[in-house]
Amino acid sequence: MFHFPIPPRPPVHDPLPNFVWGSGLFTPAELDKIDGHALTLPSRQVTVGRDLTYKPEANRSVVRSLAPSADTTWIYQRITSMVAQLNAKHFQFEISGLDEPLYHVTYDAADQGHYMWHTDVGSTTRKLSITFQMTDPADYDGGDLEMNAFGVIDRCPRERGTLVLFPSYYVHRVTPVTRGTRSALVAWIVGPPFR
């Protein structure tokens, strides 16, 4: 498991945002390298629910596990560093690391790729969710990451190389991809139970 550096925590007085984002972690060539590596890995349909079954009405996407290794350590280091900074500035959750490896998820228009409204709360104490946009938004239509934290739907940034961070208990979805293919890296950040 990757652990987070703990930057200083400024005081937070405002309500929690629906999501925050950052960019500039990887060059376009590095994003291509990550995509190329991920596409060499075994893939599977995403399963959902407590029974972890394939439910195409809820989620149509393909996932590949980007496990920590000598080939991926640099990816983990940059992502966890940005997550630590964004968390310290905006959420100030007590976090300890990832509960699973990074996943490379692909939504394809040919399969009506989407993920219906859901939360990311699992069997562990997931506190924050990461979606890292891998695809140029000009290469696909639809496929928007949307949040519905307080009854108002907000669309998250689509720019390639943008990391979106949000509380795992917020309701969110990926709208159907209607043209092309959208890829993203996703992960979940855990920590001690909320108090």
Secondary structure in CASP SS format (residue, H / E / C, confidence):
PFRMAT SS
TARGET T0000
AUTHOR 0000-0000-0000
METHOD secondary structure of the structure
MODEL  1
M C 1.00
F C 1.00
H E 1.00
F C 1.00
P C 1.00
I C 1.00
P C 1.00
P C 1.00
R C 1.00
P C 1.00
P C 1.00
V C 1.00
H C 1.00
D C 1.00
P C 1.00
L C 1.00
P C 1.00
N C 1.00
F C 1.00
V E 1.00
W E 1.00
G E 1.00
S C 1.00
G C 1.00
L C 1.00
F C 1.00
T C 1.00
P H 1.00
A H 1.00
E H 1.00
L H 1.00
D H 1.00
K H 1.00
I H 1.00
D H 1.00
G H 1.00
H H 1.00
A H 1.00
L C 1.00
T C 1.00
L C 1.00
P C 1.00
S C 1.00
R E 1.00
Q E 1.00
V C 1.00
T C 1.00
V E 1.00
G C 1.00
R C 1.00
D C 1.00
L C 1.00
T E 1.00
Y C 1.00
K C 1.00
P C 1.00
E C 1.00
A C 1.00
N E 1.00
R E 1.00
S C 1.00
V E 1.00
V E 1.00
R E 1.00
S E 1.00
L E 1.00
A C 1.00
P C 1.00
S C 1.00
A C 1.00
D C 1.00
T C 1.00
T H 1.00
W H 1.00
I H 1.00
Y H 1.00
Q H 1.00
R H 1.00
I H 1.00
T H 1.00
S H 1.00
M H 1.00
V H 1.00
A H 1.00
Q H 1.00
L H 1.00
N H 1.00
A H 1.00
K H 1.00
H H 1.00
F H 1.00
Q C 1.00
F C 1.00
E C 1.00
I C 1.00
S C 1.00
G E 1.00
L E 1.00
D C 1.00
E C 1.00
P C 1.00
L E 1.00
Y E 1.00
H E 1.00
V E 1.00
T E 1.00
Y E 1.00
D E 1.00
A H 1.00
A H 1.00
D H 1.00
Q C 1.00
G C 1.00
H E 1.00
Y E 1.00
M E 1.00
W E 1.00
H E 1.00
T C 1.00
D C 1.00
V C 1.00
G C 1.00
S C 1.00
T C 1.00
T C 1.00
R E 1.00
K E 1.00
L E 1.00
S E 1.00
I E 1.00
T E 1.00
F E 1.00
Q E 1.00
M C 1.00
T C 1.00
D C 1.00
P H 1.00
A H 1.00
D H 1.00
Y E 1.00
D E 1.00
G E 1.00
G C 1.00
D C 1.00
L E 1.00
E E 1.00
M E 1.00
N C 1.00
A C 1.00
F C 1.00
G C 1.00
V C 1.00
I C 1.00
D E 1.00
R E 1.00
C C 1.00
P C 1.00
R C 1.00
E C 1.00
R C 1.00
G C 1.00
T C 1.00
L E 1.00
V E 1.00
L E 1.00
F E 1.00
P E 1.00
S C 1.00
Y C 1.00
Y C 1.00
V C 1.00
H E 1.00
R E 1.00
V E 1.00
T C 1.00
P C 1.00
V E 1.00
T E 1.00
R E 1.00
G E 1.00
T E 1.00
R E 1.00
S E 1.00
A E 1.00
L E 1.00
V E 1.00
A E 1.00
W E 1.00
I E 1.00
V E 1.00
G C 1.00
P C 1.00
P C 1.00
F C 1.00
R C 1.00
END
